[in-house]
Amino acid sequence: MVTVLVPGPLRGEVGGAARLTVAAAGTLRDVLDELAGEWPRLARRLRDERGEVRRHVNVYVDGEDCRHLGGLDAPVPSGAEVQVLPSVAGG
């Protein structure tokens, strides 16, 4: 099992849940694909039309930026925690 932490701005896409649990372990792509099956609105906020993580979304696997771990091919072992953080603009 993998725990996905959902920030406040995205909780409306998942019925208000702060944490989601998915069975997928393997790669970040596997985790996001499983999320997309259950929460398609969340998936559209996280990935673009090509299936890539959107520029303004940061994803961390056990505290490490996925972009430094191989992007969508980043390994996500069972028991890992995936944190999603959309960039916040304004001033």
PDB file of N, CA, C and O in Angstrom, chain B, residues numbered from 101:
ATOM      1  N   MET B 101       0.834  -1.187   0.000  1.00  0.00           N
ATOM      2  CA  MET B 101       0.000   0.000   0.000  1.00  0.00           C
ATOM      3  C   MET B 101       0.880   1.252   0.000  1.00  0.00           C
ATOM      4  O   MET B 101       1.975   1.262   0.562  1.00  0.00           O
ATOM      5  N   VAL B 102       0.383   2.286  -0.632  1.00  0.00           N
ATOM      6  CA  VAL B 102       1.059   3.576  -0.704  1.00  0.00           C
ATOM      7  C   VAL B 102       0.075   4.629  -0.223  1.00  0.00           C
ATOM      8  O   VAL B 102      -1.095   4.609  -0.604  1.00  0.00           O
ATOM      9  N   THR B 103       0.546   5.552   0.615  1.00  0.00           N
ATOM     10  CA  THR B 103      -0.282   6.647   1.102  1.00  0.00           C
ATOM     11  C   THR B 103      -0.004   7.886   0.265  1.00  0.00           C
ATOM     12  O   THR B 103       1.151   8.254   0.051  1.00  0.00           O
ATOM     13  N   VAL B 104      -1.065   8.526  -0.207  1.00  0.00           N
ATOM     14  CA  VAL B 104      -0.948   9.762  -0.978  1.00  0.00           C
ATOM     15  C   VAL B 104      -1.534  10.878  -0.127  1.00  0.00           C
ATOM     16  O   VAL B 104      -2.704  10.830   0.253  1.00  0.00           O
ATOM     17  N   LEU B 105      -0.718  11.881   0.168  1.00  0.00           N
ATOM     18  CA  LEU B 105      -1.163  13.041   0.945  1.00  0.00           C
ATOM     19  C   LEU B 105      -1.725  14.080  -0.014  1.00  0.00           C
ATOM     20  O   LEU B 105      -1.053  14.485  -0.962  1.00  0.00           O
ATOM     21  N   VAL B 106      -2.954  14.509   0.233  1.00  0.00           N
ATOM     22  CA  VAL B 106      -3.640  15.451  -0.646  1.00  0.00           C
ATOM     23  C   VAL B 106      -3.726  16.805   0.059  1.00  0.00           C
ATOM     24  O   VAL B 106      -4.290  16.892   1.150  1.00  0.00           O
ATOM     25  N   PRO B 107      -3.172  17.869  -0.549  1.00  0.00           N
ATOM     26  CA  PRO B 107      -3.230  19.192   0.078  1.00  0.00           C
ATOM     27  C   PRO B 107      -4.630  19.792   0.006  1.00  0.00           C
ATOM     28  O   PRO B 107      -5.450  19.393  -0.821  1.00  0.00           O
ATOM     29  N   GLY B 108      -4.886  20.742   0.872  1.00  0.00           N
ATOM     30  CA  GLY B 108      -6.189  21.396   0.946  1.00  0.00           C
ATOM     31  C   GLY B 108      -6.781  21.821  -0.384  1.00  0.00           C
ATOM     32  O   GLY B 108      -7.953  21.540  -0.635  1.00  0.00           O
ATOM     33  N   PRO B 109      -6.015  22.496  -1.261  1.00  0.00           N
ATOM     34  CA  PRO B 109      -6.598  22.962  -2.521  1.00  0.00           C
ATOM     35  C   PRO B 109      -7.097  21.848  -3.445  1.00  0.00           C
ATOM     36  O   PRO B 109      -7.891  22.115  -4.347  1.00  0.00           O
ATOM     37  N   LEU B 110      -6.651  20.612  -3.242  1.00  0.00           N
ATOM     38  CA  LEU B 110      -7.066  19.509  -4.113  1.00  0.00           C
ATOM     39  C   LEU B 110      -8.054  18.558  -3.446  1.00  0.00           C
ATOM     40  O   LEU B 110      -8.529  17.620  -4.087  1.00  0.00           O
ATOM     41  N   ARG B 111      -8.365  18.775  -2.205  1.00  0.00           N
ATOM     42  CA  ARG B 111      -9.240  17.846  -1.479  1.00  0.00           C
ATOM     43  C   ARG B 111     -10.667  17.821  -2.017  1.00  0.00           C
ATOM     44  O   ARG B 111     -11.368  16.820  -1.865  1.00  0.00           O
ATOM     45  N   GLY B 112     -11.097  18.899  -2.637  1.00  0.00           N
ATOM     46  CA  GLY B 112     -12.432  18.920  -3.241  1.00  0.00           C
ATOM     47  C   GLY B 112     -12.569  17.901  -4.362  1.00  0.00           C
ATOM     48  O   GLY B 112     -13.677  17.474  -4.683  1.00  0.00           O
ATOM     49  N   GLU B 113     -11.443  17.509  -4.960  1.00  0.00           N
ATOM     50  CA  GLU B 113     -11.458  16.532  -6.043  1.00  0.00           C
ATOM     51  C   GLU B 113     -11.560  15.097  -5.531  1.00  0.00           C
ATOM     52  O   GLU B 113     -11.814  14.174  -6.305  1.00  0.00           O
ATOM     53  N   VAL B 114     -11.362  14.913  -4.213  1.00  0.00           N
ATOM     54  CA  VAL B 114     -11.352  13.562  -3.630  1.00  0.00           C
ATOM     55  C   VAL B 114     -12.304  13.454  -2.438  1.00  0.00           C
ATOM     56  O   VAL B 114     -12.054  12.694  -1.503  1.00  0.00           O
ATOM     57  N   GLY B 115     -13.379  14.208  -2.479  1.00  0.00           N
ATOM     58  CA  GLY B 115     -14.381  14.125  -1.424  1.00  0.00           C
ATOM     59  C   GLY B 115     -13.908  14.627  -0.079  1.00  0.00           C
ATOM     60  O   GLY B 115     -14.447  14.225   0.952  1.00  0.00           O
ATOM     61  N   GLY B 116     -12.903  15.506  -0.066  1.00  0.00           N
ATOM     62  CA  GLY B 116     -12.423  16.103   1.170  1.00  0.00           C
ATOM     63  C   GLY B 116     -11.337  15.320   1.886  1.00  0.00           C
ATOM     64  O   GLY B 116     -10.877  15.745   2.946  1.00  0.00           O
ATOM     65  N   ALA B 117     -10.920  14.198   1.342  1.00  0.00           N
ATOM     66  CA  ALA B 117      -9.913  13.356   1.999  1.00  0.00           C
ATOM     67  C   ALA B 117      -8.530  14.014   1.996  1.00  0.00           C
ATOM     68  O   ALA B 117      -8.099  14.583   0.993  1.00  0.00           O
ATOM     69  N   ALA B 118      -7.857  13.924   3.124  1.00  0.00           N
ATOM     70  CA  ALA B 118      -6.486  14.431   3.239  1.00  0.00           C
ATOM     71  C   ALA B 118      -5.465  13.358   2.884  1.00  0.00           C
ATOM     72  O   ALA B 118      -4.330  13.663   2.519  1.00  0.00           O
ATOM     73  N   ARG B 119      -5.883  12.094   2.996  1.00  0.00           N
ATOM     74  CA  ARG B 119      -5.009  10.952   2.695  1.00  0.00           C
ATOM     75  C   ARG B 119      -5.780   9.938   1.866  1.00  0.00           C
ATOM     76  O   ARG B 119      -6.950   9.654   2.126  1.00  0.00           O
ATOM     77  N   LEU B 120      -5.109   9.407   0.877  1.00  0.00           N
ATOM     78  CA  LEU B 120      -5.664   8.330   0.069  1.00  0.00           C
ATOM     79  C   LEU B 120      -4.704   7.153   0.160  1.00  0.00           C
ATOM     80  O   LEU B 120      -3.496   7.339   0.304  1.00  0.00           O
ATOM     81  N   THR B 121      -5.227   5.979   0.078  1.00  0.00           N
ATOM     82  CA  THR B 121      -4.390   4.786   0.072  1.00  0.00           C
ATOM     83  C   THR B 121      -4.623   4.045  -1.230  1.00  0.00           C
ATOM     84  O   THR B 121      -5.763   3.784  -1.615  1.00  0.00           O
ATOM     85  N   VAL B 122      -3.536   3.709  -1.904  1.00  0.00           N
ATOM     86  CA  VAL B 122      -3.638   2.949  -3.149  1.00  0.00           C
ATOM     87  C   VAL B 122      -2.797   1.682  -3.017  1.00  0.00           C
ATOM     88  O   VAL B 122      -1.820   1.642  -2.269  1.00  0.00           O
ATOM     89  N   ALA B 123      -3.188   0.672  -3.742  1.00  0.00           N
ATOM     90  CA  ALA B 123      -2.471  -0.605  -3.690  1.00  0.00           C
ATOM     91  C   ALA B 123      -1.225  -0.570  -4.556  1.00  0.00           C
ATOM     92  O   ALA B 123      -0.288  -1.338  -4.338  1.00  0.00           O
ATOM     93  N   ALA B 124      -1.212   0.326  -5.544  1.00  0.00           N
ATOM     94  CA  ALA B 124      -0.102   0.363  -6.492  1.00  0.00           C
ATOM     95  C   ALA B 124       1.205   0.713  -5.809  1.00  0.00           C
ATOM     96  O   ALA B 124       1.308   1.698  -5.077  1.00  0.00           O
ATOM     97  N   ALA B 125       2.173  -0.100  -6.061  1.00  0.00           N
ATOM     98  CA  ALA B 125       3.547   0.195  -5.692  1.00  0.00           C
ATOM     99  C   ALA B 125       4.338  -0.169  -6.931  1.00  0.00           C
ATOM    100  O   ALA B 125       3.883  -0.978  -7.741  1.00  0.00           O
ATOM    101  N   GLY B 126       5.460   0.388  -7.084  1.00  0.00           N
ATOM    102  CA  GLY B 126       6.260   0.150  -8.283  1.00  0.00           C
ATOM    103  C   GLY B 126       6.862   1.453  -8.729  1.00  0.00           C
ATOM    104  O   GLY B 126       8.003   1.767  -8.390  1.00  0.00           O
ATOM    105  N   THR B 127       6.091   2.228  -9.501  1.00  0.00           N
ATOM    106  CA  THR B 127       6.569   3.534  -9.947  1.00  0.00           C
ATOM    107  C   THR B 127       5.525   4.596  -9.644  1.00  0.00           C
ATOM    108  O   THR B 127       4.373   4.291  -9.337  1.00  0.00           O
ATOM    109  N   LEU B 128       5.951   5.838  -9.735  1.00  0.00           N
ATOM    110  CA  LEU B 128       5.013   6.938  -9.540  1.00  0.00           C
ATOM    111  C   LEU B 128       3.913   6.870 -10.594  1.00  0.00           C
ATOM    112  O   LEU B 128       2.760   7.180 -10.296  1.00  0.00           O
ATOM    113  N   ARG B 129       4.244   6.474 -11.810  1.00  0.00           N
ATOM    114  CA  ARG B 129       3.239   6.325 -12.865  1.00  0.00           C
ATOM    115  C   ARG B 129       2.152   5.336 -12.425  1.00  0.00           C
ATOM    116  O   ARG B 129       0.964   5.585 -12.631  1.00  0.00           O
ATOM    117  N   ASP B 130       2.559   4.218 -11.820  1.00  0.00           N
ATOM    118  CA  ASP B 130       1.587   3.225 -11.344  1.00  0.00           C
ATOM    119  C   ASP B 130       0.646   3.830 -10.309  1.00  0.00           C
ATOM    120  O   ASP B 130      -0.563   3.607 -10.350  1.00  0.00           O
ATOM    121  N   VAL B 131       1.211   4.594  -9.384  1.00  0.00           N
ATOM    122  CA  VAL B 131       0.408   5.218  -8.333  1.00  0.00           C
ATOM    123  C   VAL B 131      -0.576   6.215  -8.936  1.00  0.00           C
ATOM    124  O   VAL B 131      -1.759   6.209  -8.594  1.00  0.00           O
ATOM    125  N   LEU B 132      -0.084   7.075  -9.838  1.00  0.00           N
ATOM    126  CA  LEU B 132      -0.963   8.081 -10.447  1.00  0.00           C
ATOM    127  C   LEU B 132      -2.015   7.439 -11.346  1.00  0.00           C
ATOM    128  O   LEU B 132      -3.139   7.935 -11.434  1.00  0.00           O
ATOM    129  N   ASP B 133      -1.662   6.343 -12.013  1.00  0.00           N
ATOM    130  CA  ASP B 133      -2.649   5.636 -12.827  1.00  0.00           C
ATOM    131  C   ASP B 133      -3.778   5.071 -11.965  1.00  0.00           C
ATOM    132  O   ASP B 133      -4.949   5.143 -12.338  1.00  0.00           O
ATOM    133  N   GLU B 134      -3.420   4.513 -10.816  1.00  0.00           N
ATOM    134  CA  GLU B 134      -4.460   3.984  -9.925  1.00  0.00           C
ATOM    135  C   GLU B 134      -5.333   5.114  -9.380  1.00  0.00           C
ATOM    136  O   GLU B 134      -6.552   4.970  -9.288  1.00  0.00           O
ATOM    137  N   LEU B 135      -4.711   6.234  -9.020  1.00  0.00           N
ATOM    138  CA  LEU B 135      -5.496   7.389  -8.563  1.00  0.00           C
ATOM    139  C   LEU B 135      -6.454   7.840  -9.654  1.00  0.00           C
ATOM    140  O   LEU B 135      -7.606   8.170  -9.373  1.00  0.00           O
ATOM    141  N   ALA B 136      -5.985   7.857 -10.897  1.00  0.00           N
ATOM    142  CA  ALA B 136      -6.813   8.308 -12.021  1.00  0.00           C
ATOM    143  C   ALA B 136      -8.041   7.427 -12.189  1.00  0.00           C
ATOM    144  O   ALA B 136      -9.110   7.909 -12.564  1.00  0.00           O
ATOM    145  N   GLY B 137      -7.890   6.133 -11.913  1.00  0.00           N
ATOM    146  CA  GLY B 137      -9.028   5.234 -12.035  1.00  0.00           C
ATOM    147  C   GLY B 137     -10.125   5.530 -11.033  1.00  0.00           C
ATOM    148  O   GLY B 137     -11.310   5.388 -11.333  1.00  0.00           O
ATOM    149  N   GLU B 138      -9.725   5.938  -9.848  1.00  0.00           N
ATOM    150  CA  GLU B 138     -10.714   6.205  -8.797  1.00  0.00           C
ATOM    151  C   GLU B 138     -11.075   7.682  -8.678  1.00  0.00           C
ATOM    152  O   GLU B 138     -12.205   8.016  -8.323  1.00  0.00           O
ATOM    153  N   TRP B 139     -10.135   8.558  -8.970  1.00  0.00           N
ATOM    154  CA  TRP B 139     -10.343   9.995  -8.796  1.00  0.00           C
ATOM    155  C   TRP B 139      -9.928  10.733 -10.078  1.00  0.00           C
ATOM    156  O   TRP B 139      -8.902  11.413 -10.074  1.00  0.00           O
ATOM    157  N   PRO B 140     -10.689  10.619 -11.169  1.00  0.00           N
ATOM    158  CA  PRO B 140     -10.299  11.224 -12.447  1.00  0.00           C
ATOM    159  C   PRO B 140     -10.150  12.747 -12.401  1.00  0.00           C
ATOM    160  O   PRO B 140      -9.315  13.308 -13.110  1.00  0.00           O
ATOM    161  N   ARG B 141     -10.947  13.412 -11.579  1.00  0.00           N
ATOM    162  CA  ARG B 141     -10.812  14.875 -11.484  1.00  0.00           C
ATOM    163  C   ARG B 141      -9.471  15.248 -10.871  1.00  0.00           C
ATOM    164  O   ARG B 141      -8.847  16.218 -11.300  1.00  0.00           O
ATOM    165  N   LEU B 142      -9.021  14.494  -9.877  1.00  0.00           N
ATOM    166  CA  LEU B 142      -7.700  14.732  -9.292  1.00  0.00           C
ATOM    167  C   LEU B 142      -6.629  14.477 -10.346  1.00  0.00           C
ATOM    168  O   LEU B 142      -5.682  15.254 -10.468  1.00  0.00           O
ATOM    169  N   ALA B 143      -6.769  13.414 -11.095  1.00  0.00           N
ATOM    170  CA  ALA B 143      -5.782  13.061 -12.116  1.00  0.00           C
ATOM    171  C   ALA B 143      -5.595  14.190 -13.119  1.00  0.00           C
ATOM    172  O   ALA B 143      -4.468  14.483 -13.519  1.00  0.00           O
ATOM    173  N   ARG B 144      -6.685  14.825 -13.527  1.00  0.00           N
ATOM    174  CA  ARG B 144      -6.586  15.937 -14.492  1.00  0.00           C
ATOM    175  C   ARG B 144      -5.864  17.132 -13.900  1.00  0.00           C
ATOM    176  O   ARG B 144      -5.261  17.914 -14.635  1.00  0.00           O
ATOM    177  N   ARG B 145      -5.914  17.286 -12.596  1.00  0.00           N
ATOM    178  CA  ARG B 145      -5.213  18.402 -11.941  1.00  0.00           C
ATOM    179  C   ARG B 145      -3.712  18.113 -11.790  1.00  0.00           C
ATOM    180  O   ARG B 145      -2.903  19.034 -11.676  1.00  0.00           O
ATOM    181  N   LEU B 146      -3.350  16.819 -11.790  1.00  0.00           N
ATOM    182  CA  LEU B 146      -1.962  16.428 -11.563  1.00  0.00           C
ATOM    183  C   LEU B 146      -1.166  16.226 -12.848  1.00  0.00           C
ATOM    184  O   LEU B 146       0.026  16.528 -12.895  1.00  0.00           O
ATOM    185  N   ARG B 147      -1.824  15.714 -13.894  1.00  0.00           N
ATOM    186  CA  ARG B 147      -1.111  15.404 -15.132  1.00  0.00           C
ATOM    187  C   ARG B 147      -1.740  16.103 -16.324  1.00  0.00           C
ATOM    188  O   ARG B 147      -2.943  16.359 -16.357  1.00  0.00           O
ATOM    189  N   ASP B 148      -0.898  16.404 -17.299  1.00  0.00           N
ATOM    190  CA  ASP B 148      -1.368  17.086 -18.506  1.00  0.00           C
ATOM    191  C   ASP B 148      -1.904  16.075 -19.527  1.00  0.00           C
ATOM    192  O   ASP B 148      -2.041  14.889 -19.226  1.00  0.00           O
ATOM    193  N   GLU B 149      -2.204  16.559 -20.737  1.00  0.00           N
ATOM    194  CA  GLU B 149      -2.792  15.730 -21.782  1.00  0.00           C
ATOM    195  C   GLU B 149      -1.865  14.602 -22.220  1.00  0.00           C
ATOM    196  O   GLU B 149      -2.329  13.570 -22.706  1.00  0.00           O
ATOM    197  N   ARG B 150      -0.562  14.790 -22.052  1.00  0.00           N
ATOM    198  CA  ARG B 150       0.423  13.771 -22.432  1.00  0.00           C
ATOM    199  C   ARG B 150       0.681  12.775 -21.300  1.00  0.00           C
ATOM    200  O   ARG B 150       1.433  11.814 -21.462  1.00  0.00           O
ATOM    201  N   GLY B 151       0.048  13.021 -20.159  1.00  0.00           N
ATOM    202  CA  GLY B 151       0.245  12.131 -19.017  1.00  0.00           C
ATOM    203  C   GLY B 151       1.421  12.509 -18.134  1.00  0.00           C
ATOM    204  O   GLY B 151       1.739  11.793 -17.184  1.00  0.00           O
ATOM    205  N   GLU B 152       2.064  13.615 -18.433  1.00  0.00           N
ATOM    206  CA  GLU B 152       3.199  14.092 -17.638  1.00  0.00           C
ATOM    207  C   GLU B 152       2.697  14.893 -16.432  1.00  0.00           C
ATOM    208  O   GLU B 152       1.627  15.499 -16.483  1.00  0.00           O
ATOM    209  N   VAL B 153       3.475  14.887 -15.355  1.00  0.00           N
ATOM    210  CA  VAL B 153       3.133  15.709 -14.185  1.00  0.00           C
ATOM    211  C   VAL B 153       3.159  17.173 -14.623  1.00  0.00           C
ATOM    212  O   VAL B 153       4.114  17.626 -15.254  1.00  0.00           O
ATOM    213  N   ARG B 154       2.116  17.893 -14.286  1.00  0.00           N
ATOM    214  CA  ARG B 154       2.036  19.317 -14.690  1.00  0.00           C
ATOM    215  C   ARG B 154       3.193  20.113 -14.090  1.00  0.00           C
ATOM    216  O   ARG B 154       3.679  19.812 -13.000  1.00  0.00           O
ATOM    217  N   ARG B 155       3.619  21.133 -14.830  1.00  0.00           N
ATOM    218  CA  ARG B 155       4.753  21.971 -14.409  1.00  0.00           C
ATOM    219  C   ARG B 155       4.561  22.564 -13.029  1.00  0.00           C
ATOM    220  O   ARG B 155       5.511  22.653 -12.251  1.00  0.00           O
ATOM    221  N   HIS B 156       3.344  22.967 -12.721  1.00  0.00           N
ATOM    222  CA  HIS B 156       3.077  23.664 -11.462  1.00  0.00           C
ATOM    223  C   HIS B 156       2.747  22.713 -10.306  1.00  0.00           C
ATOM    224  O   HIS B 156       2.347  23.162  -9.232  1.00  0.00           O
ATOM    225  N   VAL B 157       2.912  21.416 -10.517  1.00  0.00           N
ATOM    226  CA  VAL B 157       2.646  20.429  -9.469  1.00  0.00           C
ATOM    227  C   VAL B 157       3.962  19.771  -9.071  1.00  0.00           C
ATOM    228  O   VAL B 157       4.716  19.299  -9.922  1.00  0.00           O
ATOM    229  N   ASN B 158       4.221  19.747  -7.785  1.00  0.00           N
ATOM    230  CA  ASN B 158       5.411  19.071  -7.261  1.00  0.00           C
ATOM    231  C   ASN B 158       4.959  17.804  -6.559  1.00  0.00           C
ATOM    232  O   ASN B 158       3.997  17.811  -5.791  1.00  0.00           O
ATOM    233  N   VAL B 159       5.664  16.722  -6.833  1.00  0.00           N
ATOM    234  CA  VAL B 159       5.326  15.437  -6.239  1.00  0.00           C
ATOM    235  C   VAL B 159       6.571  14.897  -5.544  1.00  0.00           C
ATOM    236  O   VAL B 159       7.659  14.873  -6.119  1.00  0.00           O
ATOM    237  N   TYR B 160       6.394  14.468  -4.311  1.00  0.00           N
ATOM    238  CA  TYR B 160       7.502  13.954  -3.512  1.00  0.00           C
ATOM    239  C   TYR B 160       7.211  12.511  -3.110  1.00  0.00           C
ATOM    240  O   TYR B 160       6.091  12.173  -2.729  1.00  0.00           O
ATOM    241  N   VAL B 161       8.229  11.678  -3.201  1.00  0.00           N
ATOM    242  CA  VAL B 161       8.132  10.292  -2.764  1.00  0.00           C
ATOM    243  C   VAL B 161       9.029  10.156  -1.547  1.00  0.00           C
ATOM    244  O   VAL B 161      10.250  10.282  -1.642  1.00  0.00           O
ATOM    245  N   ASP B 162       8.417   9.901  -0.411  1.00  0.00           N
ATOM    246  CA  ASP B 162       9.155   9.830   0.857  1.00  0.00           C
ATOM    247  C   ASP B 162      10.068  11.041   1.046  1.00  0.00           C
ATOM    248  O   ASP B 162      11.216  10.909   1.469  1.00  0.00           O
ATOM    249  N   GLY B 163       9.534  12.227   0.723  1.00  0.00           N
ATOM    250  CA  GLY B 163      10.251  13.481   0.949  1.00  0.00           C
ATOM    251  C   GLY B 163      11.216  13.892  -0.144  1.00  0.00           C
ATOM    252  O   GLY B 163      11.824  14.958  -0.047  1.00  0.00           O
ATOM    253  N   GLU B 164      11.380  13.078  -1.191  1.00  0.00           N
ATOM    254  CA  GLU B 164      12.297  13.395  -2.285  1.00  0.00           C
ATOM    255  C   GLU B 164      11.507  13.821  -3.517  1.00  0.00           C
ATOM    256  O   GLU B 164      10.534  13.169  -3.895  1.00  0.00           O
ATOM    257  N   ASP B 165      11.933  14.921  -4.142  1.00  0.00           N
ATOM    258  CA  ASP B 165      11.280  15.422  -5.353  1.00  0.00           C
ATOM    259  C   ASP B 165      11.345  14.346  -6.437  1.00  0.00           C
ATOM    260  O   ASP B 165      12.425  13.846  -6.753  1.00  0.00           O
ATOM    261  N   CYS B 166      10.205  13.995  -7.001  1.00  0.00           N
ATOM    262  CA  CYS B 166      10.165  12.928  -8.007  1.00  0.00           C
ATOM    263  C   CYS B 166      10.997  13.278  -9.235  1.00  0.00           C
ATOM    264  O   CYS B 166      11.478  12.386  -9.935  1.00  0.00           O
ATOM    265  N   ARG B 167      11.168  14.565  -9.499  1.00  0.00           N
ATOM    266  CA  ARG B 167      11.954  14.960 -10.680  1.00  0.00           C
ATOM    267  C   ARG B 167      13.419  14.549 -10.537  1.00  0.00           C
ATOM    268  O   ARG B 167      14.118  14.387 -11.537  1.00  0.00           O
ATOM    269  N   HIS B 168      13.881  14.381  -9.306  1.00  0.00           N
ATOM    270  CA  HIS B 168      15.254  13.948  -9.061  1.00  0.00           C
ATOM    271  C   HIS B 168      15.349  12.431  -8.931  1.00  0.00           C
ATOM    272  O   HIS B 168      16.445  11.881  -8.822  1.00  0.00           O
ATOM    273  N   LEU B 169      14.207  11.763  -8.943  1.00  0.00           N
ATOM    274  CA  LEU B 169      14.179  10.301  -8.767  1.00  0.00           C
ATOM    275  C   LEU B 169      13.797   9.561 -10.044  1.00  0.00           C
ATOM    276  O   LEU B 169      13.684   8.336 -10.040  1.00  0.00           O
ATOM    277  N   GLY B 170      13.597  10.290 -11.127  1.00  0.00           N
ATOM    278  CA  GLY B 170      13.223   9.645 -12.386  1.00  0.00           C
ATOM    279  C   GLY B 170      11.857  10.038 -12.896  1.00  0.00           C
ATOM    280  O   GLY B 170      11.337   9.405 -13.815  1.00  0.00           O
ATOM    281  N   GLY B 171      11.257  11.081 -12.314  1.00  0.00           N
ATOM    282  CA  GLY B 171       9.940  11.531 -12.779  1.00  0.00           C
ATOM    283  C   GLY B 171       8.885  10.467 -12.563  1.00  0.00           C
ATOM    284  O   GLY B 171       8.764   9.918 -11.468  1.00  0.00           O
ATOM    285  N   LEU B 172       8.123  10.175 -13.600  1.00  0.00           N
ATOM    286  CA  LEU B 172       7.061   9.180 -13.483  1.00  0.00           C
ATOM    287  C   LEU B 172       7.612   7.775 -13.290  1.00  0.00           C
ATOM    288  O   LEU B 172       6.882   6.875 -12.873  1.00  0.00           O
ATOM    289  N   ASP B 173       8.892   7.578 -13.590  1.00  0.00           N
ATOM    290  CA  ASP B 173       9.524   6.276 -13.382  1.00  0.00           C
ATOM    291  C   ASP B 173      10.166   6.161 -12.000  1.00  0.00           C
ATOM    292  O   ASP B 173      10.830   5.168 -11.702  1.00  0.00           O
ATOM    293  N   ALA B 174       9.967   7.176 -11.158  1.00  0.00           N
ATOM    294  CA  ALA B 174      10.515   7.140  -9.794  1.00  0.00           C
ATOM    295  C   ALA B 174       9.974   5.918  -9.062  1.00  0.00           C
ATOM    296  O   ALA B 174       8.772   5.655  -9.104  1.00  0.00           O
ATOM    297  N   PRO B 175      10.840   5.174  -8.395  1.00  0.00           N
ATOM    298  CA  PRO B 175      10.358   4.009  -7.655  1.00  0.00           C
ATOM    299  C   PRO B 175       9.518   4.419  -6.438  1.00  0.00           C
ATOM    300  O   PRO B 175       9.865   5.349  -5.709  1.00  0.00           O
ATOM    301  N   VAL B 176       8.430   3.717  -6.243  1.00  0.00           N
ATOM    302  CA  VAL B 176       7.551   3.946  -5.096  1.00  0.00           C
ATOM    303  C   VAL B 176       7.327   2.588  -4.430  1.00  0.00           C
ATOM    304  O   VAL B 176       6.482   1.808  -4.868  1.00  0.00           O
ATOM    305  N   PRO B 177       8.083   2.315  -3.379  1.00  0.00           N
ATOM    306  CA  PRO B 177       7.943   1.012  -2.725  1.00  0.00           C
ATOM    307  C   PRO B 177       6.676   0.954  -1.867  1.00  0.00           C
ATOM    308  O   PRO B 177       6.104   1.980  -1.497  1.00  0.00           O
ATOM    309  N   SER B 178       6.266  -0.249  -1.571  1.00  0.00           N
ATOM    310  CA  SER B 178       5.136  -0.438  -0.673  1.00  0.00           C
ATOM    311  C   SER B 178       5.455   0.234   0.659  1.00  0.00           C
ATOM    312  O   SER B 178       6.574   0.120   1.160  1.00  0.00           O
ATOM    313  N   GLY B 179       4.488   0.927   1.227  1.00  0.00           N
ATOM    314  CA  GLY B 179       4.681   1.646   2.480  1.00  0.00           C
ATOM    315  C   GLY B 179       5.150   3.078   2.293  1.00  0.00           C
ATOM    316  O   GLY B 179       5.280   3.820   3.267  1.00  0.00           O
ATOM    317  N   ALA B 180       5.405   3.475   1.054  1.00  0.00           N
ATOM    318  CA  ALA B 180       5.887   4.837   0.782  1.00  0.00           C
ATOM    319  C   ALA B 180       4.768   5.854   0.980  1.00  0.00           C
ATOM    320  O   ALA B 180       3.582   5.526   1.006  1.00  0.00           O
ATOM    321  N   GLU B 181       5.202   7.094   1.118  1.00  0.00           N
ATOM    322  CA  GLU B 181       4.275   8.219   1.226  1.00  0.00           C
ATOM    323  C   GLU B 181       4.543   9.151   0.051  1.00  0.00           C
ATOM    324  O   GLU B 181       5.672   9.599  -0.152  1.00  0.00           O
ATOM    325  N   VAL B 182       3.507   9.438  -0.716  1.00  0.00           N
ATOM    326  CA  VAL B 182       3.596  10.344  -1.856  1.00  0.00           C
ATOM    327  C   VAL B 182       2.863  11.617  -1.481  1.00  0.00           C
ATOM    328  O   VAL B 182       1.699  11.585  -1.081  1.00  0.00           O
ATOM    329  N   GLN B 183       3.552  12.733  -1.613  1.00  0.00           N
ATOM    330  CA  GLN B 183       2.955  14.034  -1.271  1.00  0.00           C
ATOM    331  C   GLN B 183       2.833  14.861  -2.546  1.00  0.00           C
ATOM    332  O   GLN B 183       3.780  14.975  -3.324  1.00  0.00           O
ATOM    333  N   VAL B 184       1.658  15.431  -2.742  1.00  0.00           N
ATOM    334  CA  VAL B 184       1.375  16.258  -3.899  1.00  0.00           C
ATOM    335  C   VAL B 184       1.243  17.702  -3.441  1.00  0.00           C
ATOM    336  O   VAL B 184       0.468  18.003  -2.533  1.00  0.00           O
ATOM    337  N   LEU B 185       2.008  18.603  -4.073  1.00  0.00           N
ATOM    338  CA  LEU B 185       1.948  20.015  -3.709  1.00  0.00           C
ATOM    339  C   LEU B 185       1.829  20.879  -4.952  1.00  0.00           C
ATOM    340  O   LEU B 185       2.804  21.031  -5.688  1.00  0.00           O
ATOM    341  N   PRO B 186       0.645  21.453  -5.206  1.00  0.00           N
ATOM    342  CA  PRO B 186       0.532  22.381  -6.340  1.00  0.00           C
ATOM    343  C   PRO B 186       1.203  23.692  -5.964  1.00  0.00           C
ATOM    344  O   PRO B 186       1.165  24.119  -4.810  1.00  0.00           O
ATOM    345  N   SER B 187       1.816  24.321  -6.956  1.00  0.00           N
ATOM    346  CA  SER B 187       2.425  25.633  -6.710  1.00  0.00           C
ATOM    347  C   SER B 187       1.331  26.641  -6.419  1.00  0.00           C
ATOM    348  O   SER B 187       0.223  26.555  -6.948  1.00  0.00           O
ATOM    349  N   VAL B 188       1.661  27.588  -5.574  1.00  0.00           N
ATOM    350  CA  VAL B 188       0.718  28.636  -5.217  1.00  0.00           C
ATOM    351  C   VAL B 188       1.270  29.950  -5.731  1.00  0.00           C
ATOM    352  O   VAL B 188       2.411  30.308  -5.440  1.00  0.00           O
ATOM    353  N   ALA B 189       0.466  30.663  -6.489  1.00  0.00           N
ATOM    354  CA  ALA B 189       0.889  31.942  -7.051  1.00  0.00           C
ATOM    355  C   ALA B 189       0.157  33.070  -6.318  1.00  0.00           C
ATOM    356  O   ALA B 189      -0.875  32.865  -5.680  1.00  0.00           O
ATOM    357  N   GLY B 190       0.711  34.218  -6.432  1.00  0.00           N
ATOM    358  CA  GLY B 190       0.063  35.393  -5.841  1.00  0.00           C
ATOM    359  C   GLY B 190       1.076  36.225  -5.099  1.00  0.00           C
ATOM    360  O   GLY B 190       2.263  35.902  -5.065  1.00  0.00           O
ATOM    361  N   GLY B 191       0.617  37.256  -4.528  1.00  0.00           N
ATOM    362  CA  GLY B 191       1.587  38.094  -3.863  1.00  0.00           C
ATOM    363  C   GLY B 191       0.982  39.136  -3.077  1.00  0.00           C
ATOM    364  O   GLY B 191       1.688  39.928  -2.454  1.00  0.00           O
TER     365      GLY B 191
END
